């Protein structure tokens, strides 16, 4: 079972700013956490972080036939990108949305998630653990 994990803009800066919202751990620590979680779950993962909407759209399009499912934290593009929503709908791979914080408890402009409209479910406000839960959820979904 192969999962694509996509992380959107500025997540590469984790740990550098706003630790009260996103935690103190940095992006390499998140990647190590993802690899460990995937190994525990017995799935294979490929992680991509990009600050560019089009790169994320390209990755989603290219996932078809290469991956069984997608875990995505589109970061700020969550609240703006119809292109990412359309790409997720177009490939129709099972997808799960993850957010480190809970956008619904933040500013009103973070309350809409376009990508979430194409996802089976969302894990929010649980820090790194949300990604591990998404991996387990997708594994179970794909095993059914
Ligand atoms: O909670 C999340 O995971 C978010 O997707 C994070 C995005 C934010 O725009 C979403 O509303 C919720 C922001 C990611 C940027 O992360 C930073 C890391 C370090 C310093 C500043 C921002």
Backbone and ligand atoms as CSV (ligand in chain L), in Angstrom:
chain,resi,resn,atom,element,x,y,z
A,1,UNK,N,N,0.850,-1.193,0.000
A,1,UNK,CA,C,0.000,0.000,0.000
A,1,UNK,C,C,0.886,1.243,0.000
A,2,UNK,N,N,0.652,2.116,-0.984
A,2,UNK,CA,C,1.514,3.294,-1.121
A,2,UNK,C,C,0.688,4.577,-0.964
A,3,UNK,N,N,1.121,5.421,-0.044
A,3,UNK,CA,C,0.399,6.673,0.212
A,3,UNK,C,C,1.286,7.870,-0.131
A,4,UNK,N,N,0.673,8.853,-0.770
A,4,UNK,CA,C,1.352,10.124,-1.039
A,4,UNK,C,C,0.964,11.114,0.058
A,5,UNK,N,N,1.971,11.721,0.682
A,5,UNK,CA,C,1.703,12.732,1.720
A,5,UNK,C,C,2.148,14.091,1.190
A,6,UNK,N,N,1.188,14.997,1.050
A,6,UNK,CA,C,1.466,16.322,0.497
A,6,UNK,C,C,1.341,17.390,1.579
A,7,UNK,N,N,2.353,18.216,1.685
A,7,UNK,CA,C,2.352,19.331,2.636
A,7,UNK,C,C,2.519,20.646,1.885
A,8,UNK,N,N,1.663,21.594,2.194
A,8,UNK,CA,C,1.620,22.846,1.455
A,8,UNK,C,C,2.547,23.927,1.983
A,9,UNK,N,N,2.291,25.171,1.541
A,9,UNK,CA,C,3.220,26.274,1.746
A,9,UNK,C,C,3.527,26.587,3.210
A,10,UNK,N,N,4.793,26.848,3.425
A,10,UNK,CA,C,5.341,27.312,4.712
A,10,UNK,C,C,5.452,26.224,5.776
A,11,UNK,N,N,4.955,25.030,5.479
A,11,UNK,CA,C,5.113,23.967,6.482
A,11,UNK,C,C,6.584,23.589,6.649
A,12,UNK,N,N,7.401,23.910,5.658
A,12,UNK,CA,C,8.857,23.705,5.793
A,12,UNK,C,C,9.456,24.597,6.880
A,13,UNK,N,N,8.696,25.605,7.324
A,13,UNK,CA,C,9.188,26.531,8.360
A,13,UNK,C,C,8.762,26.124,9.769
A,14,UNK,N,N,8.122,24.967,9.870
A,14,UNK,CA,C,7.672,24.501,11.197
A,14,UNK,C,C,8.787,24.613,12.229
A,15,UNK,N,N,8.418,25.014,13.418
A,15,UNK,CA,C,9.401,25.102,14.499
A,15,UNK,C,C,10.096,26.448,14.573
A,16,UNK,N,N,10.031,27.219,13.485
A,16,UNK,CA,C,10.751,28.506,13.446
A,16,UNK,C,C,9.898,29.649,13.989
A,17,UNK,N,N,8.590,29.561,13.804
A,17,UNK,CA,C,7.678,30.625,14.229
A,17,UNK,C,C,6.395,29.996,14.766
A,18,UNK,N,N,5.652,30.756,15.519
A,18,UNK,CA,C,4.322,30.374,16.007
A,18,UNK,C,C,4.279,28.973,16.645
A,19,UNK,N,N,5.236,28.688,17.567
A,19,UNK,CA,C,5.221,27.359,18.203
A,19,UNK,C,C,3.964,27.122,19.033
A,20,UNK,N,N,3.337,28.231,19.476
A,20,UNK,CA,C,2.109,28.087,20.279
A,20,UNK,C,C,0.958,27.529,19.433
A,21,UNK,N,N,1.067,27.680,18.113
A,21,UNK,CA,C,0.018,27.150,17.217
A,21,UNK,C,C,0.443,25.811,16.620
A,22,UNK,N,N,1.702,25.746,16.148
A,22,UNK,CA,C,2.115,24.571,15.363
A,22,UNK,C,C,3.088,23.654,16.093
A,23,UNK,N,N,3.488,24.013,17.313
A,23,UNK,CA,C,4.435,23.190,18.067
A,23,UNK,C,C,5.871,23.608,17.807
A,24,UNK,N,N,6.773,22.992,18.572
A,24,UNK,CA,C,8.195,23.381,18.517
A,24,UNK,C,C,8.999,22.549,17.529
A,25,UNK,N,N,8.470,21.404,17.143
A,25,UNK,CA,C,9.235,20.489,16.275
A,25,UNK,C,C,9.327,21.044,14.858
A,26,UNK,N,N,10.434,20.751,14.190
A,26,UNK,CA,C,10.645,21.304,12.846
A,26,UNK,C,C,10.174,20.326,11.756
A,27,UNK,N,N,10.298,20.765,10.491
A,27,UNK,CA,C,9.773,19.953,9.391
A,27,UNK,C,C,10.495,18.609,9.241
A,28,UNK,N,N,11.840,18.574,9.363
A,28,UNK,CA,C,12.501,17.259,9.308
A,28,UNK,C,C,11.982,16.300,10.388
A,29,UNK,N,N,11.638,16.864,11.560
A,29,UNK,CA,C,11.072,16.020,12.635
A,29,UNK,C,C,9.711,15.471,12.208
A,30,UNK,N,N,8.917,16.290,11.513
A,30,UNK,CA,C,7.621,15.799,11.010
A,30,UNK,C,C,7.852,14.648,10.016
A,31,UNK,N,N,8.832,14.827,9.133
A,31,UNK,CA,C,9.104,13.761,8.147
A,31,UNK,C,C,9.551,12.475,8.833
A,32,UNK,N,N,10.378,12.594,9.863
A,32,UNK,CA,C,10.804,11.386,10.605
A,32,UNK,C,C,9.591,10.735,11.270
A,33,UNK,N,N,8.727,11.567,11.834
A,33,UNK,CA,C,7.505,11.053,12.486
A,33,UNK,C,C,6.635,10.310,11.463
A,34,UNK,N,N,6.529,10.874,10.261
A,34,UNK,CA,C,5.706,10.237,9.220
A,34,UNK,C,C,6.294,8.890,8.813
A,35,UNK,N,N,7.632,8.840,8.659
A,35,UNK,CA,C,8.288,7.577,8.265
A,35,UNK,C,C,8.075,6.515,9.344
A,36,UNK,N,N,8.214,6.927,10.600
A,36,UNK,CA,C,8.019,5.972,11.710
A,36,UNK,C,C,6.573,5.483,11.762
A,37,UNK,N,N,5.633,6.410,11.577
A,37,UNK,CA,C,4.204,6.053,11.608
A,37,UNK,C,C,3.870,5.100,10.465
A,38,UNK,N,N,4.449,5.365,9.305
A,38,UNK,CA,C,4.179,4.505,8.144
A,38,UNK,C,C,4.755,3.107,8.374
A,39,UNK,N,N,5.960,3.056,8.946
A,39,UNK,CA,C,6.584,1.755,9.216
A,39,UNK,C,C,5.731,0.953,10.206
A,40,UNK,N,N,5.262,1.638,11.243
A,40,UNK,CA,C,4.402,0.972,12.236
A,40,UNK,C,C,3.127,0.439,11.580
A,41,UNK,N,N,2.565,1.223,10.670
A,41,UNK,CA,C,1.314,0.825,10.013
A,41,UNK,C,C,1.551,-0.196,8.902
A,42,UNK,N,N,2.818,-0.333,8.480
A,42,UNK,CA,C,3.133,-1.279,7.405
A,42,UNK,C,C,2.743,-0.772,6.029
A,43,UNK,N,N,2.821,0.551,5.850
A,43,UNK,CA,C,2.547,1.123,4.527
A,43,UNK,C,C,3.780,1.890,4.043
A,44,UNK,N,N,3.817,2.104,2.734
A,44,UNK,CA,C,4.927,2.851,2.164
A,44,UNK,C,C,4.454,4.287,1.867
A,45,UNK,N,N,5.309,5.261,2.147
A,45,UNK,CA,C,4.893,6.658,1.911
A,45,UNK,C,C,5.925,7.396,1.071
A,46,UNK,N,N,5.429,8.426,0.392
A,46,UNK,CA,C,6.290,9.370,-0.317
A,46,UNK,C,C,5.816,10.754,0.120
A,47,UNK,N,N,6.754,11.562,0.647
A,47,UNK,CA,C,6.385,12.873,1.205
A,47,UNK,C,C,6.853,13.984,0.267
A,48,UNK,N,N,5.948,14.915,-0.017
A,48,UNK,CA,C,6.319,16.090,-0.825
A,48,UNK,C,C,5.839,17.340,-0.107
A,49,UNK,N,N,6.724,18.331,0.029
A,49,UNK,CA,C,6.320,19.650,0.523
A,49,UNK,C,C,6.565,20.651,-0.590
A,50,UNK,N,N,5.571,21.501,-0.863
A,50,UNK,CA,C,5.794,22.547,-1.863
A,50,UNK,C,C,5.108,23.832,-1.441
A,51,UNK,N,N,5.742,24.943,-1.813
A,51,UNK,CA,C,5.158,26.262,-1.571
A,51,UNK,C,C,4.331,26.732,-2.765
A,52,UNK,N,N,4.200,25.853,-3.783
A,52,UNK,CA,C,3.584,26.257,-5.043
A,52,UNK,C,C,2.322,25.445,-5.331
A,53,UNK,N,N,1.228,26.141,-5.561
A,53,UNK,CA,C,-0.055,25.485,-5.803
A,53,UNK,C,C,0.014,24.527,-6.993
A,54,UNK,N,N,0.636,24.985,-8.090
A,54,UNK,CA,C,0.699,24.161,-9.307
A,54,UNK,C,C,1.489,22.881,-9.089
A,55,UNK,N,N,2.531,22.951,-8.270
A,55,UNK,CA,C,3.311,21.737,-7.972
A,55,UNK,C,C,2.438,20.732,-7.228
A,56,UNK,N,N,1.632,21.232,-6.294
A,56,UNK,CA,C,0.737,20.338,-5.537
A,56,UNK,C,C,-0.298,19.720,-6.481
A,57,UNK,N,N,-0.822,20.529,-7.415
A,57,UNK,CA,C,-1.776,20.009,-8.412
A,57,UNK,C,C,-1.095,18.942,-9.275
A,58,UNK,N,N,0.133,19.217,-9.719
A,58,UNK,CA,C,0.879,18.224,-10.533
A,58,UNK,C,C,1.068,16.929,-9.759
A,59,UNK,N,N,1.443,17.042,-8.502
A,59,UNK,CA,C,1.674,15.832,-7.681
A,59,UNK,C,C,0.396,15.009,-7.548
A,60,UNK,N,N,-0.730,15.701,-7.359
A,60,UNK,CA,C,-2.015,14.983,-7.229
A,60,UNK,C,C,-2.335,14.279,-8.549
A,61,UNK,N,N,-2.160,14.979,-9.668
A,61,UNK,CA,C,-2.452,14.359,-10.973
A,61,UNK,C,C,-1.573,13.138,-11.205
A,62,UNK,N,N,-0.283,13.262,-10.853
A,62,UNK,CA,C,0.665,12.170,-11.114
A,62,UNK,C,C,0.515,11.008,-10.136
A,63,UNK,N,N,-0.302,11.208,-9.107
A,63,UNK,CA,C,-0.491,10.134,-8.111
A,63,UNK,C,C,-1.314,8.976,-8.675
A,64,UNK,N,N,-2.128,9.286,-9.686
A,64,UNK,CA,C,-3.013,8.272,-10.255
A,64,UNK,C,C,-2.176,7.124,-10.832
A,65,UNK,N,N,-2.434,5.921,-10.388
A,65,UNK,CA,C,-1.689,4.750,-10.865
A,65,UNK,C,C,-0.398,4.499,-10.110
A,66,UNK,N,N,0.027,5.468,-9.306
A,66,UNK,CA,C,1.287,5.303,-8.550
A,66,UNK,C,C,1.041,5.147,-7.059
A,67,UNK,N,N,-0.065,5.714,-6.575
A,67,UNK,CA,C,-0.369,5.665,-5.144
A,67,UNK,C,C,-1.803,5.174,-4.938
A,68,UNK,N,N,-2.015,4.589,-3.747
A,68,UNK,CA,C,-3.352,4.083,-3.415
A,68,UNK,C,C,-4.206,5.134,-2.710
A,69,UNK,N,N,-3.561,6.150,-2.148
A,69,UNK,CA,C,-4.307,7.177,-1.432
A,69,UNK,C,C,-3.425,8.388,-1.167
A,70,UNK,N,N,-4.076,9.470,-0.777
A,70,UNK,CA,C,-3.377,10.748,-0.559
A,70,UNK,C,C,-3.738,11.300,0.822
A,71,UNK,N,N,-2.706,11.750,1.531
A,71,UNK,CA,C,-2.901,12.518,2.772
A,71,UNK,C,C,-2.399,13.921,2.468
A,72,UNK,N,N,-3.235,14.904,2.721
A,72,UNK,CA,C,-2.854,16.264,2.316
A,72,UNK,C,C,-3.109,17.280,3.419
A,73,UNK,N,N,-2.075,18.073,3.680
A,73,UNK,CA,C,-2.233,19.300,4.467
A,73,UNK,C,C,-1.918,20.441,3.494
A,74,UNK,N,N,-2.939,21.006,2.883
A,74,UNK,CA,C,-2.680,22.035,1.861
A,74,UNK,C,C,-2.261,23.377,2.456
A,75,UNK,N,N,-2.170,23.446,3.795
A,75,UNK,CA,C,-1.795,24.688,4.497
A,75,UNK,C,C,-2.707,25.837,4.030
A,76,UNK,N,N,-2.141,26.994,3.691
A,76,UNK,CA,C,-3.000,28.138,3.347
A,76,UNK,C,C,-3.865,27.868,2.112
A,77,UNK,N,N,-3.395,26.991,1.210
A,77,UNK,CA,C,-4.203,26.680,0.011
A,77,UNK,C,C,-5.488,25.944,0.356
A,78,UNK,N,N,-5.572,25.409,1.583
A,78,UNK,CA,C,-6.820,24.803,2.057
A,78,UNK,C,C,-7.998,25.730,1.803
A,79,UNK,N,N,-7.752,27.022,2.113
A,79,UNK,CA,C,-8.851,27.992,2.182
A,79,UNK,C,C,-9.031,28.797,0.899
A,80,UNK,N,N,-8.220,28.477,-0.115
A,80,UNK,CA,C,-8.284,29.277,-1.353
A,80,UNK,C,C,-8.342,28.449,-2.624
A,81,UNK,N,N,-7.858,27.199,-2.579
A,81,UNK,CA,C,-7.541,26.528,-3.843
A,81,UNK,C,C,-8.634,25.603,-4.373
A,82,UNK,N,N,-9.368,26.127,-5.339
A,82,UNK,CA,C,-10.314,25.292,-6.083
A,82,UNK,C,C,-9.517,24.351,-7.005
A,83,UNK,N,N,-8.310,24.762,-7.412
A,83,UNK,CA,C,-7.480,23.920,-8.287
A,83,UNK,C,C,-7.091,22.618,-7.582
A,84,UNK,N,N,-6.743,22.710,-6.304
A,84,UNK,CA,C,-6.396,21.491,-5.551
A,84,UNK,C,C,-7.642,20.634,-5.351
A,85,UNK,N,N,-8.775,21.270,-5.045
A,85,UNK,CA,C,-10.042,20.527,-4.928
A,85,UNK,C,C,-10.341,19.797,-6.238
A,86,UNK,N,N,-10.238,20.500,-7.363
A,86,UNK,CA,C,-10.559,19.882,-8.658
A,86,UNK,C,C,-9.614,18.724,-8.974
A,87,UNK,N,N,-8.317,18.881,-8.632
A,87,UNK,CA,C,-7.334,17.811,-8.896
A,87,UNK,C,C,-7.675,16.574,-8.064
A,88,UNK,N,N,-8.025,16.792,-6.794
A,88,UNK,CA,C,-8.393,15.647,-5.934
A,88,UNK,C,C,-9.636,14.955,-6.483
A,89,UNK,N,N,-10.612,15.739,-6.931
A,89,UNK,CA,C,-11.826,15.151,-7.504
A,89,UNK,C,C,-11.498,14.416,-8.801
A,90,UNK,N,N,-10.602,14.984,-9.598
A,90,UNK,CA,C,-10.277,14.404,-10.912
A,90,UNK,C,C,-9.624,13.035,-10.760
A,91,UNK,N,N,-8.675,12.899,-9.841
A,91,UNK,CA,C,-7.987,11.599,-9.714
A,91,UNK,C,C,-8.844,10.601,-8.932
A,92,UNK,N,N,-9.723,11.147,-8.093
A,92,UNK,CA,C,-10.661,10.308,-7.342
A,92,UNK,C,C,-9.972,9.230,-6.505
A,93,UNK,N,N,-8.776,9.530,-6.023
A,93,UNK,CA,C,-8.111,8.616,-5.082
A,93,UNK,C,C,-8.640,8.920,-3.685
A,94,UNK,N,N,-8.745,7.908,-2.809
A,94,UNK,CA,C,-9.148,8.221,-1.440
A,94,UNK,C,C,-8.166,9.204,-0.807
A,95,UNK,N,N,-8.705,10.272,-0.261
A,95,UNK,CA,C,-7.838,11.324,0.295
A,95,UNK,C,C,-8.321,11.693,1.695
A,96,UNK,N,N,-7.360,12.072,2.529
A,96,UNK,CA,C,-7.646,12.503,3.896
A,96,UNK,C,C,-6.908,13.816,4.126
A,97,UNK,N,N,-7.605,14.748,4.775
A,97,UNK,CA,C,-7.045,16.074,5.064
A,97,UNK,C,C,-6.512,16.089,6.503
A,98,UNK,N,N,-5.353,16.723,6.674
A,98,UNK,CA,C,-4.782,16.873,8.018
A,98,UNK,C,C,-4.418,18.336,8.244
A,99,UNK,N,N,-4.704,18.827,9.455
A,99,UNK,CA,C,-4.208,20.141,9.881
A,99,UNK,C,C,-3.633,20.021,11.277
A,100,UNK,N,N,-2.469,20.608,11.470
A,100,UNK,CA,C,-1.828,20.588,12.791
A,100,UNK,C,C,-2.694,21.322,13.806
A,101,UNK,N,N,-3.169,22.495,13.414
A,101,UNK,CA,C,-4.061,23.282,14.279
A,101,UNK,C,C,-5.508,22.944,13.908
A,102,UNK,N,N,-6.445,23.546,14.637
A,102,UNK,CA,C,-7.846,23.381,14.259
A,102,UNK,C,C,-8.320,24.677,13.608
A,103,UNK,N,N,-8.395,24.703,12.271
A,103,UNK,CA,C,-8.756,25.943,11.578
A,103,UNK,C,C,-10.109,26.490,12.013
A,104,UNK,N,N,-11.009,25.625,12.469
A,104,UNK,CA,C,-12.346,26.084,12.875
A,104,UNK,C,C,-12.307,26.899,14.162
A,105,UNK,N,N,-11.194,26.794,14.902
A,105,UNK,CA,C,-11.063,27.585,16.133
A,105,UNK,C,C,-10.191,28.820,15.915
A,106,UNK,N,N,-9.933,29.118,14.631
A,106,UNK,CA,C,-9.068,30.269,14.317
A,106,UNK,C,C,-9.872,31.318,13.528
A,107,UNK,N,N,-9.169,32.155,12.754
A,107,UNK,CA,C,-9.851,33.240,12.047
A,107,UNK,C,C,-10.933,32.682,11.102
A,108,UNK,N,N,-11.943,33.516,10.847
A,108,UNK,CA,C,-13.067,33.091,9.994
A,108,UNK,C,C,-12.598,32.663,8.601
A,109,UNK,N,N,-11.526,33.313,8.075
A,109,UNK,CA,C,-11.098,32.960,6.712
A,109,UNK,C,C,-10.517,31.541,6.632
A,110,UNK,N,N,-10.246,30.925,7.796
A,110,UNK,CA,C,-9.733,29.539,7.783
A,110,UNK,C,C,-10.865,28.517,7.943
A,111,UNK,N,N,-12.105,28.971,7.995
A,111,UNK,CA,C,-13.196,28.048,8.308
A,111,UNK,C,C,-13.671,27.247,7.104
A,112,UNK,N,N,-13.334,27.716,5.891
A,112,UNK,CA,C,-13.691,26.949,4.692
A,112,UNK,C,C,-12.490,26.123,4.259
A,113,UNK,N,N,-12.742,24.843,3.953
A,113,UNK,CA,C,-11.693,24.000,3.365
A,113,UNK,C,C,-12.175,23.459,2.028
A,114,UNK,N,N,-11.573,23.986,0.946
A,114,UNK,CA,C,-11.930,23.471,-0.387
A,114,UNK,C,C,-11.439,22.034,-0.540
A,115,UNK,N,N,-10.179,21.777,-0.195
A,115,UNK,CA,C,-9.627,20.417,-0.347
A,115,UNK,C,C,-10.451,19.413,0.454
A,116,UNK,N,N,-10.903,19.856,1.625
A,116,UNK,CA,C,-11.669,18.959,2.488
A,116,UNK,C,C,-12.939,18.441,1.831
A,117,UNK,N,N,-13.441,19.189,0.843
A,117,UNK,CA,C,-14.676,18.767,0.158
A,117,UNK,C,C,-14.455,17.519,-0.692
A,118,UNK,N,N,-13.177,17.205,-0.974
A,118,UNK,CA,C,-12.878,16.005,-1.772
A,118,UNK,C,C,-12.236,14.916,-0.905
A,119,UNK,N,N,-12.263,15.114,0.411
A,119,UNK,CA,C,-11.597,14.160,1.310
A,119,UNK,C,C,-12.612,13.315,2.072
A,120,UNK,N,N,-12.199,12.089,2.391
A,120,UNK,CA,C,-13.060,11.175,3.145
A,120,UNK,C,C,-13.310,11.714,4.545
A,121,UNK,N,N,-12.265,12.270,5.146
A,121,UNK,CA,C,-12.412,12.889,6.461
A,121,UNK,C,C,-11.202,13.756,6.784
A,122,UNK,N,N,-11.299,14.470,7.883
A,122,UNK,CA,C,-10.228,15.392,8.281
A,122,UNK,C,C,-9.795,15.085,9.702
A,123,UNK,N,N,-8.493,15.257,9.952
A,123,UNK,CA,C,-7.949,15.194,11.312
A,123,UNK,C,C,-7.368,16.569,11.598
A,124,UNK,N,N,-7.905,17.262,12.579
A,124,UNK,CA,C,-7.473,18.636,12.851
A,124,UNK,C,C,-7.137,18.823,14.322
A,125,UNK,N,N,-6.191,19.734,14.544
A,125,UNK,CA,C,-5.929,20.178,15.915
A,125,UNK,C,C,-5.211,19.173,16.786
A,126,UNK,N,N,-4.590,18.186,16.170
A,126,UNK,CA,C,-3.923,17.155,16.967
A,126,UNK,C,C,-2.433,17.081,16.680
A,127,UNK,N,N,-1.882,18.137,16.081
A,127,UNK,CA,C,-0.452,18.159,15.802
A,127,UNK,C,C,-0.035,17.006,14.896
A,128,UNK,N,N,1.200,16.511,15.124
A,128,UNK,CA,C,1.731,15.428,14.275
A,128,UNK,C,C,0.824,14.199,14.315
A,129,UNK,N,N,0.204,13.960,15.476
A,129,UNK,CA,C,-0.614,12.760,15.655
A,129,UNK,C,C,-1.736,12.644,14.614
A,130,UNK,N,N,-2.214,13.780,14.117
A,130,UNK,CA,C,-3.260,13.760,13.086
A,130,UNK,C,C,-2.806,13.015,11.840
A,131,UNK,N,N,-1.505,13.151,11.500
A,131,UNK,CA,C,-0.985,12.441,10.315
A,131,UNK,C,C,-0.959,10.923,10.559
A,132,UNK,N,N,-0.559,10.512,11.773
A,132,UNK,CA,C,-0.525,9.070,12.085
A,132,UNK,C,C,-1.942,8.498,12.024
A,133,UNK,N,N,-2.897,9.280,12.540
A,133,UNK,CA,C,-4.290,8.830,12.492
A,133,UNK,C,C,-4.785,8.742,11.051
A,134,UNK,N,N,-4.348,9.675,10.218
A,134,UNK,CA,C,-4.743,9.653,8.800
A,134,UNK,C,C,-4.164,8.423,8.103
A,135,UNK,N,N,-2.907,8.081,8.421
A,135,UNK,CA,C,-2.275,6.896,7.825
A,135,UNK,C,C,-3.066,5.645,8.205
A,136,UNK,N,N,-3.381,5.508,9.486
A,136,UNK,CA,C,-4.130,4.329,9.954
A,136,UNK,C,C,-5.525,4.291,9.328
A,137,UNK,N,N,-6.158,5.463,9.269
A,137,UNK,CA,C,-7.511,5.531,8.697
A,137,UNK,C,C,-7.503,5.092,7.227
A,138,UNK,N,N,-6.553,5.626,6.448
A,138,UNK,CA,C,-6.501,5.281,5.020
A,138,UNK,C,C,-6.140,3.813,4.823
A,139,UNK,N,N,-5.217,3.313,5.657
A,139,UNK,CA,C,-4.841,1.895,5.568
A,139,UNK,C,C,-6.076,1.029,5.801
A,140,UNK,N,N,-6.828,1.316,6.855
A,140,UNK,CA,C,-8.030,0.535,7.155
A,140,UNK,C,C,-9.057,0.654,6.039
A,141,UNK,N,N,-9.223,1.873,5.525
A,141,UNK,CA,C,-10.191,2.110,4.439
A,141,UNK,C,C,-9.805,1.288,3.205
A,142,UNK,N,N,-8.516,1.299,2.873
A,142,UNK,CA,C,-8.061,0.593,1.669
A,142,UNK,C,C,-8.048,-0.915,1.858
A,143,UNK,N,N,-8.004,-1.367,3.109
A,143,UNK,CA,C,-7.985,-2.804,3.391
A,143,UNK,C,C,-9.381,-3.405,3.345
A,144,UNK,N,N,-10.408,-2.545,3.430
A,144,UNK,CA,C,-11.795,-3.059,3.498
A,144,UNK,C,C,-12.210,-3.726,2.206
L,1,LIG,O1,O,-2.957,23.813,10.945
L,1,LIG,C1,C,-2.491,23.554,9.835
L,1,LIG,O2,O,-1.875,22.508,9.595
L,1,LIG,C2,C,-2.621,24.577,8.710
L,1,LIG,O3,O,-2.812,23.883,7.495
L,1,LIG,C3,C,-1.308,25.346,8.690
L,1,LIG,C4,C,-1.295,26.471,7.664
L,1,LIG,C5,C,-2.517,27.370,7.842
L,1,LIG,O4,O,-2.546,28.335,6.796
L,1,LIG,C6,C,-3.810,26.580,7.826
L,1,LIG,O5,O,-4.884,27.478,8.056
L,1,LIG,C7,C,-3.805,25.520,8.895
L,1,LIG,C8,C,-0.019,27.306,7.819
L,1,LIG,C9,C,1.233,26.522,7.692
L,1,LIG,C10,C,2.395,27.440,7.912
L,1,LIG,O6,O,3.109,27.001,9.008
L,1,LIG,C11,C,3.981,27.842,9.598
L,1,LIG,C12,C,5.074,27.276,10.187
L,1,LIG,C13,C,5.993,28.068,10.822
L,1,LIG,C14,C,5.840,29.432,10.859
L,1,LIG,C15,C,4.732,29.998,10.284
L,1,LIG,C16,C,3.800,29.204,9.643
